[in-house]
Amino acid sequence: MDSTSFTLPDPEPEGDGFVAGTLGSRVAGKLLQKIRADQLAPGTRLPSEQVMAVHFGVSRTVVREAIALLKADGILSTRKGSGTYVCAAPEALADSNAALTEQSVQSLLNLLEVRRGLESETAALAALRRSPGQLADIEQALRRIEEAVASGVSGVEEDVLFHLSIAVATGNPYWVKFIKMFAQPARLAVKVTRANEARREDFSNQVRLEHEKIVSAIAAGDPDAARAAAAEHMEHAAERVRQADHEFWRGDGGALARHLVQEQ
């Protein structure tokens, strides 16, 4: 089918299948809603990026983001020099997306399990070995997370640097290398967990208190308490992932988590 078979939906994104988030995810939600509602067959070609950008009142970059999200879900495919096409029958989307999301969530939980061991040991060693300057760096890293969250920023990079500062305080460069080795998947995981936590104030407060507990134990020079606090933080992070509702995994959370599968 050609692009005349696809009538663009209302430009005001309501979001069906994607929670309201970035403009790209909202446009993706409207496109997905249209594909499902009209039962569009595989091979249906979408209008050009330029046409969609004008229709939705967004940039072509936003349209590309929306297409990329739907490509990651196996809903759309692109052909160089030809366009963007529906590549899965609507009735197959629910089952395939559910399976892919389940795989993505499990990948996230697997990573949190590995991080539990890493973070626990680095926190314990930091409590034993940190210098006054390194403790100050850890405390400053924690403040930066809080400042980022207070200003409406996700705090992903600040969170990664917080845990890296603890590894540095062990005085063992191999711990730092281990943390850096997992930096990219950890960054993706933090994006998912923070997106989930930002939706609930109780989750955000829990994370803040867990971080403070780790820092307090390191400051007190108590390795057992630091190890327990870091382990608890990862266990609670996993539990918050399990508590995320279906809407979150159908939306931005699922789209973010699916990138982790590619890192395995």
N, C-alpha and C positions, 0 to 999 in steps of 0.2 A: 504494500500500500504506500501511497505517497503522502506528503504532508497535509494534503487537503482532507485526509481521513481523520486528522487529529485537530479538534477544535479546542483552542486554549481555554482553560478555566478562568473564572473570575480572578482578576489580578489581585484582589485582597486576600492574602494567604490566611486560611483558617487552620491549616495543618491537620492532615489525617495520616497518621503513621509516623509523623515527626513532631516532637514537641516544639513549641515556639522557642526558637533560639536564634541562630544566625539567619540572615536573610536567605542564604543559600538553602538552609534546612527548611525554611518556611516555603520557599518556592518548590523545593523537592516534594514537600508534603502535598501541595496543590496538584503537582503533576501526577503523583502517585494516586491521589484521590480520583483524578480524571481517568487514569488508566483502569482503576478498579471499577469505577462507576459505569464506564462505557464498555467494559469487558474487551479492551483492545487486544487484538491478536498479535502474536509475535510477527515482526516484520513491519509493523506500523511505524511510519517515519514521523518524527516530531518536526515542528517548524525549526527554522534556523536559529542559532544563538542570538543573532541580531533581532529577529522578530520577537523572540521570547523576552529579550531584554527590554525592548520598547513596550511590549504588552504589560509586563510586570512592573515597569518603571524602575528597573535596576540596571546595574552594569553587566556587561558580558562576563566579567569575572564571577559575579554572583551566579549567573546562569551556569557557568562551567562548574562551580562548586555544587550546585544542585544536581547536575548531571553526574558528577563524580560520586556523590552520595548514592544515587540510584544505581550507578554502575557497580559500586561496591556490594550492593544488595542483589546483584544479578537481575535487575529489572530492566536496565537499559544497556545498550552497547553502542559504540561509535565506530564508524567506518570512515577512514581518512578519505576526504574528498567527496564523501557521499552524504553524511549526516548522522543523526542520532536515531536509534531504533528501539522499539520495545522488543525485548529478547526472551521474555518468558510469558507463558499464558497466565492470566490473572488468577485462575483457580490454583495454579501451582505456586504462586508467590507466597501464600501464607505458610505452607508447609516448608518450603525451601528456606524462607527467612527465619522461621522458628528454629529450624535445625542449625542454621548458621549462627543465629544469636546464642543458642545454647552452647555451641562450640566456643564462641567468643567469650561468653561468661566464664566457662570452665578454664579457658586460657588465662583469663584475668585472675581467677582464684588460684591457679597453679603458680602464677608469678608472685602473688601475695604470700603463698606458702614458702617460696624460695626466699623472698625478702624477709620473712619472719626470722629465718635463721641468720641472715646477714645483718639485719638491723639489730637484732638482740645481742649478737657478739660484739659488734662495733660499739654499741652503747655501753656495754659492760667494760670493754677495754678503755673507752674514752673516760669513763668514770675513774679508772685507775691511773691513767697516764696524762690526762689533759693538762696543759699548762694554763696559767691565768689568761694568757692571750687567746688561747684556743677556746677556752670557756666563753670569753667575751665574744668571739666570732660566732659561736653556737647561739648565744643569747641574741646577738644582732640578727642572725639568720631567722630566728623565731619571730623577732619583731617585724622583720620584712614581710613574712607571711601574713601577719596580722594587719599590717599596713596595706598590703595588696588586697586582701579580702575586704577591708574597710572601705577601700576606694572603688570597689566593684570589679576588681581584676580577679581572674581565676586563682592566681597564686601558684600556678603549676611550677614555673621555673624556681620560684622562691622555695617551694616545698622540696624540690630536687636538691637545691643547694643546701638546705637545712640538713638533710640526711648526709650529704657529702661532707659537710663541715664536721659532723660527728665522726665520720670515717677518718678524716684528716687528724682528728684529735687522738686516734689510737697510736699515732706515731709509726704505724706500719704501712708502708706504701702499697703493699699487696692488697690490703683491705680497700684502699682508695681505688686500686685498679679493678677490683671486683665490683665495687659500686659503679664505677664508670662503665664497666662492661655491660651492666644492665641499665645504663642511663636512658637509652632510647625507649626500650619497652617500659621502663619505670615511668618515664615521662608520659607515655601513652596511657599507662595504668592510672597515673595521678589525674590525668585529664578526665578519665571516666569517673573515678571516685569523687573528684571534686565537683564534677557536673551533677552527680547524684546528691552529694552532701549540700550543695548550694540550694537545692530544692526544699530542704528541710532545715529549719533553724536548729532543731535539736541535734541533728547530725553535725552541723557546723560547730556547735558548742562542744560536742563530744571530741571532735578532732582537736580543737584548741586546747582542751583540758588534757588530752592524751599527750600532745606535744609538750605542754608545760610540765607534765609529770616526768617525762623523759629528761628534760633539761634540769629539773630539780634534783633528780637522782644523780645525774652527772656532776652537778655543782656540789652535791653533798659527798662525792667520792664513794658512792655506794654501788658497786658493780652488780650485786644481786638485784637491787631495786631497779637499776637502769635496764638490766636484761629483761626483767619482768615487765617493765613499763613499755619497752619497745615491742616485746612479743604481744602484749595486750593490744597495742596500737594496731598491729597488723591483723590480729584476730578480729578486732572490732571492725577494721576496714573490710575484711571479708564478709562479716555479718551484715554490714551496711549494704554491700553488693547484693547479698542474698535477699535483703529486704526491699530492694528497689522494685517498684511496681512495673506492671506490663507496659504501661504507657512510656516509661523511661526507656525500656529496652527496645520498644518499637521505634523510638525517636532517636534523638542525638546520642543517647547512651549506647544504643546498639551500634550505631554508625561508628562511633569512636572505638568501641570494644573490638569491632571486627578488624581494625588495623592491627591488633595484637596477634591475631592468627597469622598474619603475614610475617610477623617477626619470629615465629617459632622455627 
